[in-house]
Each structure stands twice: as structure tokens, then as C-alpha cells.
Amino acid sequence: MEQDYIKLIFGLKLKQIRTDRELSLFGLSKLSGLSKSYLNEIEKGKKYPKPDKIAALSEHLDVPYDDLVSLKLDKNLAPIGEILQSKLLKEIPLELFGIQESTLIDIIANAPQKVTAFISTIIDIARNHDFSRENFFLASVRSFQEANNNYFEHLEQFVIKFAKTYQIDLKKRIQAQELEDILVEEFGYTINNDELEIHNELSDLRSIFVPKSNTLLINNSIDDAQRTFIYAKELAYNYLNIEDRLYTFSWIAFDNFDQVLNNFYASYFAGALIMPRQSLVAYLKSIFEKRRFKKSTFEALLNNYNVSPESLYQRATNVLPKDFNLRNLFFLRFSHQRNSQTYNLKKELHLAKPQSPRANETNEKYCLRWISLRVIQQLKTNNSQHEFDIQISNYPSENTSYLVLASATADPFIHDAIRSVSIGIKIDRQLKGKVNFLEDKSIKTVDVGVTCERCAIENCKVRRAPAKVLMANLKEAVTAGVVATIQKKFS
């Protein structure tokens, strides 16, 4: 353990013992002969006493010397001890959110029992919802994106410099071969298209990078758009001088948070390279200026870049907040097996809080009125390659509406699976001032809920479960109202 944590644990134990003995710092100072300020520094984890001082504290507090210096904590402080010994504070990306580790340690030292109770609660919730270390790091990256409105100017500028250095015309559609040439000629890559085909166990992986030989193994079943994105990520790792990185895509393991964060940076760079900000903003403006919305116009936007629908929707979450000041938006990605009735929300981003819908871990049924789920059904019915649709989703219970665009495609890496991606923008004064086609009558307005269990929409033809959560909440509200009436009557 690091010396700082050893000092903190000793301080926590001393403070607990002192308070158990009902001693003030002044009282312990008088009893032990150590100054009050010195004892205060010890309890805050800023100083560690010398053996003779520990011996004095041991004698006057009637605690065995070995127990006092032991790193073992009783059950009240055990959760904090576990966190300190696991070095979780070192893994939490505190600096991303402007928090100093010393500040957090001070909070723990000043109110150890309250912090312990809070941490225990968080740990219990995490265990009950199978919240893993991976989920924690992904949630941290997502919060980092949300805090920055998912826009990173330094990465945008790196893309412009990269394009200039390697003479890439950002006004033209970028092809995989152009990026492959740079990887091979400039960074000494060897591209292997055959090895992954031999291993059935690796069918879910798109690529593996072997750093010792600079070999990039590619899944040969991917299309040119996916290959282009993989090449762009590899160029990002090299151009940005990122060494602490992940070597598989999709990634299967990581060693630390930096690898997860760097993976996000590389993905952002790739999206910004393939879909340059300037051209994408100009294209979106031309769509927003029209009085009527045409699906063909959006499909033309998709075809303008060598990307998957998901990459385009993700990239839109970068430029809409920055260039259109549309910050009240969300991004969702669902996964669905053709022969099932289950829809799994695999990825989400919310630039405003609170905002629905969000992933739930209670096995509730997502609302089938969402365009995100309807395009999946359309793909199944039409047996097509890509389904796109648009609607205005109105949440009556929240008095909020969103303009939602959604696409569904077959998942190339999971047998008989479909994925959908969608972006929703809150309909407010800001959006109305930017988008002219909101009054287009061809865009349906649909009342939606979050989950069937919480939805108040009556006579819903696609309801999959009774509104038991809503009914329970209403019952509680009625009960509380009756109790309030009785209280007033007999007061």
C-alpha cells in the first residue's frame, strides 16, 4: 500500500477509538501528552506517528500496540479499508472531473462512518445490479462525455492537422484503402486478412493488433465502412502517440481506466476524420432548413460518408451541441435477437439530466411505441438491410417531446441479431429555431412511455405488461392523501 493510505487508515482507527472512548481531541492530547494539532494531523491521515508516540497512544487508550498499527479495520470502517487497499481511488478518474484525490481523502477522514455507510450502499447496489469494474469505467467515460457536451476541440484540431500532414482531402469520401496505405507506409503495419477466419471463437471480433510485429489482424467479413473505421482508430493511436491502449476491437479486456478513455479518444478521432465537422455541419444545416423532411435526404447524408448508421448518429452527438447549440439530446443503441421479445439497451448517452428513456435493470418492458424499437420490427418484417424512420415522441407524464431519428441494421457479428441506433432531441425553443420541418405533417407524433410497468397510456395495443409500478405509486399517493386529510381533521 502507498504510504498515504497507511497514514489514512491509522488516522481513521485512532479517530474511531478516540470517539468510542468519548474523548475530544483536547482530552486525548491531555491524556497522551501529544499536542492537539499533531493528533488532528494524524487523524486526517497527514502524519504518521513515530513508534514512541504510537506506544504512548497505545498505553493511554488501552489498545494493544499491534492492533493500533494493524491495517485491519472493524466492520464499521471495513468498506473504506477495502477501497483503500484495492487502490480504487487510484483507478477512479477523479482528474477528469476536477477532483483532487486529497480532497476525497479529507472527506473520508472527516466523516468516516457516514462515508462508510454511503460506500456500503453503493457497493450493495452495484452487486445487486451486477455493476462491474467495466461498467464503472464506461459510466465514467460517459459522464466525461456528458460534462463536455461530447465535443472535444483538441481532437477536432488533431484531425485537421493529420489530414494536412498526410494529404487527405476531407471534402471527399474516405475509403479504407487510403488509410491502409498510410498505416503500412508510414507506421510499418502489416495487414492480415486471413488469420481470424481460422478461429471460430473470434467471430465476434473485428480486429486484433499485435504490437510486437505491428500486425493488424482484420475480420474479413466486415464491410468497407467498418474497415475504414478500424484503420482510422489505428491511425489515431499512432498520430496521438497513445501507447496505453486496447488491442482488440471490440475490446474484451482492459488493465486500467486510461485504456478505456484512450479507446474513446481514438474512436472520436476516427469519427471526426471520416465525417469532417465542416462538411457534416453544412449538410445538417441544409436538411434543417427544409420545410419538409424526406427520408431520401437523410439516406443521402449517410451515403455521403463511408460509415455505418451508428457512426453517423454518434458523430451527430458531437456537432449538434457545438454547432447548433442543441444540447438536450440523447443517443441509444438497442440489440435484439430475431426470435425473442427482449430489447437490450446496450449503449446510451444523455447530454441533459433528467432524461428518458434510460437503461433499467429491473427487467421491465421497454415501450414498443419508441421509434428505436419500431425500426427493428420494420427490418424484421421487410427483411431489409437498413430501416430508417422519424417521429416526435411525446411523454405525457413528463410533458416533454423529442424529435427522434432511428436506424436499424442486421448485426454483422451476432447471428440473427438486429441493432438499432437513435438520436433524440428535445423539442424546445432552441430546436424550433433551428429546424424548419418540425411542422411537417408526415412526421407522426406518438405518445410514449418509458416502460410498460410505468406507463399511463390507456388502451395501448402494444402493451406487454400491466402498469404495476405506476399503480403502486398511485396507491401510495392516494394513501398519503387520506392520511394527510385525517391528520388535518384531528389536529
N, C-alpha and C positions, 0 to 999 in steps of 0.2 A: 504494500500500500504506500501511497505517497505520504510524505511527512505531514502535509497539511491536513490530510484526513485522519491521521493518527492523533494529531493535536485536537481536531474537532471531536473525535469520539471520546477522548479523555475529558474534554470540557463538558460534553453532554452528560457523561457519567457523574462528574463532580457536581454539576448543577442539580441533577436528579437526586443525588444523595443528600445534598445540602437542603433542598426543598423538602425531602422526606423527613429530615431531622427538624424541619420548621425553623431553619436558620436563615437569617438575612446575610447578605454579603458582609455587612458590618459585623454581624455576630460571628461568622466564620473567621473573619480577619482577627477579631479579638481572641478567638479560641486557638487559632493556629499560629498566630504571630506573623502571618503574611499580610501584606497591605491589601486593602480593599480593591484598589485599581489593578493590582497584579492578579488577584483572584478573578476579577472581571475579565481581564485579558485571557486568562486560562479558559474560563467558561465559554468565551466566544470563539475558542479554537485558534487564537492568535499567538499563544505562547504555550510551551510545554515545560513544566517544572523540572528542575534537576532532582536527582534521586533523594537528596536530603529533604527537599521541600515535599516530595511525594510521601516520604516517610513521616513527616510531621502531619500531613493531612490524614494519612492512614491511622496514625495514633489517635488524633483528636476526634476523628469521625468514627473510630472503632470499626474500620473496614480493613480487611487483610490487604497488605501491600500488593500481592499478586492479583487480587480481584480488581484493585483500582487501576492497574496498568494493563489488565487484560482487554483485548479488543472485543470480547463478548459482551453483548448488551442484553438487558432483560427484555421481556416481551413487549413492554411499552415503547422501547426505543429500537427494537429489533428491525422493523422495516427500514428505518433510516440507516442502520448499520449495514443491512443487506445492500442498499443502494450505494453507500459509500464504498463498500468492499468490492462491489461489482464494477465500480468506476463508471456507473451510468451517467453521472454528471459530466464526465469527460466525453461521453458519446452523444449526449443531448446537444444539438447545435445551437447553444444559447446565443452565440455571437450573431447568428442570423437575425435575431430579434432584438439586438441591442441590450442583452442582459449579460452582466458580468457574473462569472461563477462565484466570485467572492460575495456578491450581493445575495445570491441564493443561499450560500452557506450561512451568512448572517441571519437570514430569515429563519433557517432551520435552528440555529443556535439560540435565537431569541424566544422562540415558541416551539420547542421540540415536541411536546406532547400533541399540540394542535396539528402541527405539520405531520407528525406520525399518523394521526388519525386520518388526515386527508390523504396521505400517501397510501395507507392501507385500503381506503375506499377505492382509490384509483386502481390499485393492484387487483382488488376483488372484481371490479367492473371489467378490467382487462381480461382476467381469467375467465369470467363468465361469458364474455363475448369473443373468446379466443383471439384476443388482441395481441399479436406477436410483435417481436422486435422489428420485423419487416414492416408491419402495418404502422408501427410508431414512426419509423423513419419516413415512410411515404406520406403519412399525415403531416409530418414536419415540413417536408418539401412543399406539400400542397398549401400549408399555411404561409410558407415563404412566398409562394406564387401569389396568393391572395393579398398578402401585405404589400406587394409591389404591383398590384393590378396586372399581374402576369406579363409585365413588359420590362425588358432589360436592355437598356440603351447600349451598354458596353458590348453586348453580344451582337446587336444590330450593326454597330460600327466595325466590329471584327469581320463580319460577313462582307461588308463593303470593301475593306482593305484586302481581304482574301481574294475576292473577285478581281480586284485590280492587279494583285500580285500574279495571279495565275491566268489572267486574261479571259475570265468567264463573263460572257455577255448576259447580264441579269435581265435583259429585256426579252431574251429568248427562252424557250422551254428547255430545261436542262435534262440531258439524257445520262443514263448510268455510265455509258462508255466514256464520256467526257471526264467524269470524276474518277473512274477507274484508271484512266491514263495518268492522272495526277498522283494517285496513290502508288502506282507502280514506278513511274519515272522519278518522282520527287521524294517519295518516302520509302522506296525499296520494298513495297508489298509484293507478295506472291498471292494470287487469287486461285483458290482451289474450288472447283465446282462439283467435284465427284465424291469426295470423302464422306460427306454427311449422308449421301444417298445409300451408303453401305450399311448404316446403323439405323435400324427402325426405331430404336429407343430415342433418337434425336429428331424425330419428325416434327416436333413442336418448335424446334429452334430454327431461327432464320440464319444465324451466323455464329461462328466461334473464331476468336482471334488468338493466335499463338504468338506471344511477344518475342520468344527466343529466336524464332525464324522469320518474324514479320509475315506470317502466313494468315490469310483471312479465308476461312472455310465458309462457303455460301451454300445455303439450301437451294438447290437448282429448281425447285418448284415455285419459287417466288416470282412475281412479275417484275417488269422493269421499274415500276414506281417504287416497289419495296426495296429493290436492289439499289436504286438511286438514293433512297433514304439511308440505307446502311452505309453506303460509301460516304455520304455526307457526314454521318456521325463519326466515322473513322477519320475523316479529314479534320473534323472539329477537335478530336482528341490530339491529333498531331499539331495542328496550327495553334491551338490554345496551350500547348505544352502540358497537357494533362497526363500524368503518369499513374496516379491512383485511380484506376478505372475498373469497370466491369468488362469481362472478356466474352460473355455470351449475350445474345440478343434473340429472344427475350432473356433477361438475366435470371439465373437460377440460384445464385448465392452471392453474398457480399461480405466483406470483412469489417466495414465501418461506414459511418454516415457519409463521409466525403465521397465515397464511390457512388452512392445513390444520388447525391447532389450533382456530382460531375456528369452522371448519366443524363440528368435533366438538362444541364448546360449544353451537352453535346447534342441532345435531341432538339433543343431550342435553336442552336446554331444551324442544324440540318434543315429545320423547317424554314428558317429565315433565308437560307441560301436557295432552296428550291422554290420558295414563294416569296420573292423580294417584297419588302414592305411597300415601296413606292408604287409598284405595279398593282399589288393587291388592293391597296387603298383606293387607287384610281378606278379599279374595276368595281369595287363595292359601292363607291360613290355613284357610278353610272347606274347601278341596279337600284340604289335607294332613291334616285331622282325620278324614276318612272312611276306613273300613276297606277299602272297595272303590273302585277307580278306574274312572270312567266317561268314555269319550271325549266323550260329550254334555256333561258338566260342563265340560271344557276348552274345547269349542267354544262353549259359552255364555259363558265368560270372554272368548274372542276377540270374540264378538258384542257384548259389553258396552261395548266401545270402538270408536271409528271408526278402526281401524288395520289394517294388513296383519299377517300372521303374523310377518314379520321384525321389525317394530317391537315387537310384544309380547315376542318372545324377547329382543330387545336390552334392552328395559326391565326384563325379569326379571333380567338380569345386574346391574342397579343395586340392586334391592331385596333379592334373595336374600342377598348378602353382608352388607348393612347390617342388615336387619330379621330375618333368620333365622340369621345367622352361618354361612351356607353359602358358604364362600369357595373351596372346592376344586371349581371348576366350569369348564366350557369352553363356548364358543359357536362354531358352524361354519356357514358358508354355502357350499353347493355349486352349481355351474352345470353343466348337461348339455344337449347337443343330442340331440334325439329319435332321430336316425338314426346316432348314434355310440356307441362303447363307452367314451368318455372322461368322467371326472368331475373337474371342476376345483374345487379348494378356493380360493374367491375371498376369503374373509374368515374370520378366526379370532381368538379371544380366549381366553387361558388365565390364570386367576387363581391358579394354582398351578403350580410347576415342580419336577421334570419332569412332563409330562402328555401323554398320547396321546389322539387322533391329532393330528399336526401336518402342515402342508403339506410336501411333499417336491418337490425339483427334479430328481429322478433318473429321472423317467418310470416310476416303479414303480406298480403297480396297487393302488389302494385296496381295502380289504376290502369285498366286497359283503354281508357279514353285518351291516354297520352299518345301523342304522335310518335314518340320514341318506340312504343310497343306496336302501334298500328302498322308502321312501315315493315316491321318484322313479319307480321301477318300477311301483308301485301306481297312480300317477297316469297313467302311460302305458297300463297295462292297462285301467283303469276309465274312461279318458278323462274324468276328473272335474275340477272346478275347484280342489278342495283335498283333500289327503290328510293325515291325522294318524295317528300311531302312537306307541307307547311300548314300550320294552323295557329289560331290565337287560343291559348289555353287560359281559361278563366277559373280562378279558385274562388268560389262563392264564400267559403268560410273565412278567407283571408282578405277578400275584397281586392284581389290582385290579379292582373292578367299579364301573360307573357306572349311575345311573338316567338314561336318555336319552329326551327327548321331541323329536319331529321333525315338521315340516310341509313339504309340497311344493305348489307352485303353478306355473302357467304364468308364464313371464317376459313381462310385457306389452311389453317394449321390444326383445326379441330374438326374431326369428322362429323358431318351432319349438324354443324353448329352455325348459327347466324349471329352477327353482331350489328348493333345499331349505334349510331352516334348522333347527338343532337346538341344544338345550342339554343338557349332561350334567353331573350332579352326583355326585361320588364317594360311594359307599356306605360310610359310616363311622359311628362312634357318634353324631356330630353329626346326620347325616341321619336315622338311625334314631330319634333322639329328637324329630324334627320331623315326620316323615312316617309316618302310620299305615298307608298302603296298600302298603307295601313287601312285605308277606307275601301280597298278593293273587295267587292262583294264575293269574289270567287274564293277568298280565304275564309274558311269556316271558323266560327267561334264556338268552342266546345267547353262546356262546364266540366271540370275535372276535380278529382280528389287526390289525396296523397296515397293512401291505401284504402282498400275496401273496408277494412275494420274501423277506419276513422272518417268515412265519407258520409255526408248527409244528403247526397243526391238521391231523390226518390225515383222509383220505377226504373232503375238503371238496368238496361238489358245485358250489360256485360259484367255485372257484379259477380264476383267469385266467392265472396264471404260476407256474412252479416256484419253490420256496423257495431260490433260488440264493444269495442273500445270507446266509441262515441257514445253509445248508450250508457255505459258505465260512468262516463264523465258527466253526462246529463243527469243521471240519477244522483250523483254526488252533489251536483249543483242544486237540484231540487231539494234534497235533504238539508243542505246547508241553508237554503232559503227558509224552509219551515222552522229550523232551529232558530234562525235569526228572528223570525216572527214571534216565536214563543218567548225568546229572551226579552224582546221588547214588551210583550204583553204582560209578563210577570215582573218586570223591573219596577 
